């Protein structure tokens, strides 16, 4: 499996968990309620035993109700935690713990059953549940859980005395090996899905010509009430750049020349950005720069740096200049601050160009 600096194992496994999170959640809920439903078969087994042994009256060990129903208590805690936590390193082990709890409660219930012959079938049902949980989990986590499954059967055998224990293990050991192998290959297959999704995500927020972000990135940086979210820390310096006389560049050097100018400007700005800053192609020859943790003075200084570098650089096509408008976001609707930068940029354009104006 290949991971690079931008695609880590944590990213991959978190993506896998996020994709199957709802499935895993409902798998655990159904499993917890499912063990309660087995009270019906328990009653049938007690009735069968009573008939076979000529026992009159109601024959049912009420103690079995506790292991069958007690799992509903941790299930409530699981529901609460799953609403608050999304980290796969916490939720996947917790989900397997819930399944092991269901398995343990099943074994506890078997202790009270007068007929234990059907535990083998029940163990296969549990194997299916463990296999299903593997869709959302890393291969290592799933393998450890499958091993614990077998260990739990072996540990409880001296207490429950499972009928035909050798056959029980002959059924479950190959299942465990097969499930682990299936998890291994399913994880490999999910890599293709993950990489495809990453490519789609990348190109959905990138301008293909300049490799700057496009306007779609704003959705990732803002809240529903149009405030910048915690992705951008502190006050946000906003700069609206516009390449001066860009129409003339297209007219004289063609669109290929115009494209080279846009690519040149994008490369120049990105070299000056710090981690956590954003360059966005806003449209045509307009670019927006978002600088986190900046004052209005440092934002203006950055804009001046870019303006001077552009003016003094060789583009490979022709000499160009840029005009820039600066504003500062300190809360509220982000669009207002961008509009302010746009107004300042318009002032720069109408009062001589190749200059920086502050709103």
Beta strands, then each sheet from edge to edge (+ up, - down):
strand 1: 236-243
strand 2: 278-283
strand 3: 286-292
strand 4: 322-329
strand 5: 356-358
sheet 1: 2+ 3- 1+ 4- 5-
end
